[in-house]
């Protein structure tokens, strides 16, 4: 799941994600006080690997929902075509 936004919003919730979730940072940086903030565009990619596409998608969506910052949004239909095809 990709989380998207504009710039300089403080990120919260990353420390609450389980250890089997991988988060790739794209549009993040540290502000002058060292807080992790958004720097615009595609901010994070939240990834889960599981025994099925359905479980991976559900797990990644649940994890993405825990990440909070002003203006955050993400697509909820990622992997839907692959799950439907099975």
C-alpha positions as CSV (number, residue, x, y, z in Angstrom):
1,X,0.0,0.0,0.0
2,X,1.4,3.4,-0.9
3,X,0.6,6.3,1.4
4,X,0.5,9.7,-0.3
5,X,0.5,13.3,1.0
6,X,2.1,16.7,0.7
7,X,5.0,17.9,2.8
8,X,6.1,18.4,6.4
9,X,3.5,16.3,8.3
10,X,4.8,14.3,11.3
11,X,4.4,10.5,10.8
12,X,3.0,8.4,13.6
13,X,2.3,4.7,14.1
14,X,5.3,3.2,12.4
15,X,6.5,1.9,15.8
16,X,3.2,0.0,16.2
17,X,3.6,-2.2,13.1
18,X,4.4,-5.8,13.5
19,X,7.9,-7.1,12.6
20,X,6.6,-9.0,9.6
21,X,5.6,-5.7,7.9
22,X,8.2,-4.0,5.7
23,X,8.0,-0.2,5.2
24,X,9.9,1.4,2.3
25,X,10.5,5.2,2.7
26,X,10.3,7.4,-0.4
27,X,8.9,10.8,0.5
28,X,10.1,11.1,4.1
29,X,12.8,13.1,5.9
30,X,13.8,14.3,9.3
31,X,12.8,17.9,10.3
32,X,15.1,20.2,12.3
33,X,14.1,18.6,15.6
34,X,14.7,15.0,14.2
35,X,11.1,14.1,13.8
36,X,10.2,11.9,10.8
37,X,8.0,14.0,8.4
38,X,6.6,13.7,5.0
39,X,8.4,15.3,2.1
40,X,5.6,14.9,-0.4
41,X,4.3,12.5,-3.0
42,X,4.4,8.7,-2.5
43,X,5.6,8.7,1.1
44,X,5.7,5.1,2.1
45,X,5.2,1.6,0.7
46,X,3.8,-0.8,3.3
47,X,4.5,-4.4,2.3
48,X,3.5,-7.8,3.7
49,X,4.5,-11.3,2.5
50,X,2.3,-14.2,3.4
51,X,1.2,-17.6,2.1
52,X,-1.5,-16.0,-0.1
53,X,-2.1,-12.8,-2.0
54,X,-5.3,-12.3,0.0
55,X,-3.6,-12.5,3.4
56,X,-0.7,-10.3,2.2
57,X,-3.1,-7.6,0.9
58,X,-5.2,-7.7,4.1
59,X,-2.2,-7.6,6.4
60,X,-0.6,-4.7,4.4
61,X,-3.9,-2.7,4.5
62,X,-4.3,-3.2,8.2
63,X,-0.7,-2.0,8.7
64,X,-1.2,1.0,6.4
65,X,-4.2,2.0,8.4
66,X,-2.1,2.3,11.5
67,X,0.3,4.8,9.9
68,X,-1.1,8.3,10.6
69,X,-0.2,11.8,9.3
70,X,-2.3,14.7,8.1
71,X,-3.5,14.3,4.6
72,X,-2.6,10.6,4.4
73,X,-4.5,8.4,2.0
74,X,-3.9,5.1,0.2
75,X,-5.6,2.8,-2.3
76,X,-7.6,0.0,-0.8
77,X,-7.9,-1.9,-4.1
78,X,-4.2,-2.8,-4.6
79,X,-4.0,-6.6,-5.3
80,X,-7.8,-6.7,-5.8
81,X,-7.5,-8.0,-9.4
82,X,-5.1,-10.7,-8.4
83,X,-7.2,-11.8,-5.5
84,X,-10.4,-11.9,-7.7
85,X,-8.7,-13.9,-10.4
86,X,-7.9,-16.8,-8.0
